[in-house]
């Protein structure tokens, strides 16, 4: 069973690559949203080839250092949070997992006590 099966029906883009940047998984939403770029045919391609600078260099850094990157973007009045995290299988670094979630125009923010 794939470690990514839990994400297959999630209403957010989920893409995973291996330690060299090869895309090994895309959920249904990502496949649909990246149809014009190849959709499911992107699986097996190197995600580094899909990113211009400086995003390409950032992905290389994340892979080499096995670190996280979290940020928000806005494009055509659509806001998203992008979460890039290393994934592991049985404690061994497997690559990067990127989850892109569309944010509502207005969003609650709560500060919780300890």
C-alpha positions as CSV (number, residue, x, y, z in Angstrom):
1,X,0.0,0.0,0.0
2,X,1.3,3.4,-0.9
3,X,2.0,5.8,2.0
4,X,0.1,8.4,0.1
5,X,-3.3,6.6,-0.3
6,X,-4.8,8.7,2.4
7,X,-4.5,11.8,0.2
8,X,-6.0,10.5,-3.0
9,X,-9.5,12.0,-2.4
10,X,-8.3,15.1,-0.6
11,X,-9.6,18.4,-2.1
12,X,-6.1,19.9,-2.2
13,X,-3.1,19.3,-4.5
14,X,-0.8,16.6,-3.1
15,X,2.4,15.8,-5.0
16,X,5.3,13.7,-3.7
17,X,8.7,13.3,-5.2
18,X,11.6,11.0,-4.4
19,X,15.0,12.0,-3.1
20,X,16.1,13.1,-6.6
21,X,13.0,15.1,-7.5
22,X,11.2,12.5,-9.5
23,X,7.4,12.8,-9.0
24,X,6.2,9.5,-7.6
25,X,2.6,10.4,-6.6
26,X,-0.1,12.9,-7.5
27,X,-3.6,12.8,-6.0
28,X,-6.7,13.2,-8.1
29,X,-7.0,16.9,-7.4
30,X,-3.4,17.6,-8.5
31,X,-3.8,15.4,-11.6
32,X,-6.9,17.4,-12.5
33,X,-5.4,20.8,-11.7
34,X,-2.2,20.1,-13.7
35,X,-3.9,18.6,-16.7
36,X,-2.6,21.4,-19.1
37,X,0.9,20.5,-17.9
38,X,0.5,16.8,-18.4
39,X,-1.6,15.6,-15.5
40,X,-0.9,12.0,-14.6
41,X,1.9,12.0,-17.2
42,X,3.9,14.2,-14.8
43,X,4.4,11.1,-12.6
44,X,7.9,9.9,-13.4
45,X,9.1,13.4,-14.4
46,X,11.5,15.5,-12.4
47,X,9.7,18.3,-10.5
48,X,12.9,20.4,-10.8
49,X,12.2,20.7,-14.5
50,X,8.7,22.1,-13.7
51,X,10.0,25.0,-11.6
52,X,11.8,28.2,-12.7
53,X,14.4,29.9,-10.6
54,X,14.4,30.6,-7.7
55,X,11.8,27.9,-6.9
56,X,14.0,25.2,-8.5
57,X,17.0,26.0,-6.3
58,X,14.7,26.1,-3.2
59,X,13.5,22.5,-4.1
60,X,17.1,21.4,-4.5
61,X,17.9,22.9,-1.0
62,X,14.8,21.2,0.6
63,X,15.9,17.8,-0.9
64,X,19.5,18.1,0.1
65,X,18.8,19.4,3.6
66,X,15.6,17.4,4.2
67,X,13.9,20.5,5.5
68,X,10.4,22.1,5.3
69,X,9.1,25.2,3.5
70,X,5.8,26.8,4.2
71,X,4.4,29.9,2.6
72,X,1.3,31.5,1.1
73,X,0.7,32.7,-2.4
74,X,-2.0,34.7,-4.2
75,X,-2.7,34.3,-7.9
76,X,-5.8,35.6,-9.8
77,X,-7.4,36.5,-6.4
78,X,-7.0,32.9,-5.2
79,X,-5.0,32.5,-2.0
80,X,-3.2,29.2,-1.1
81,X,-1.0,27.9,1.5
82,X,1.9,25.7,0.3
83,X,3.4,23.2,2.7
84,X,6.5,21.3,1.5
85,X,7.8,18.7,4.0
86,X,10.2,15.8,3.8
87,X,8.5,12.4,3.9
88,X,9.9,9.2,5.4
89,X,9.2,5.5,5.1
90,X,10.4,3.4,8.0
91,X,12.6,6.2,9.1
92,X,14.3,6.6,5.7
93,X,14.1,9.9,3.8
94,X,11.9,9.3,0.8
95,X,11.7,12.8,-0.7
96,X,9.3,15.8,-0.5
97,X,5.6,16.0,-0.1
98,X,3.9,19.2,-1.2
99,X,0.3,20.0,-0.2
100,X,-1.3,23.1,-1.7
101,X,-4.6,24.2,-0.1
102,X,-6.8,27.0,-1.3
103,X,-7.6,29.4,1.5
104,X,-11.0,31.2,1.9
105,X,-10.9,35.0,1.3
106,X,-11.7,35.5,5.0
107,X,-10.3,33.1,7.5
108,X,-10.5,32.8,11.3
109,X,-7.3,32.9,13.3
110,X,-7.2,31.7,16.8
111,X,-4.5,32.2,19.4
112,X,-4.7,29.3,21.9
113,X,-3.3,29.3,25.4
114,X,-1.0,26.6,26.7
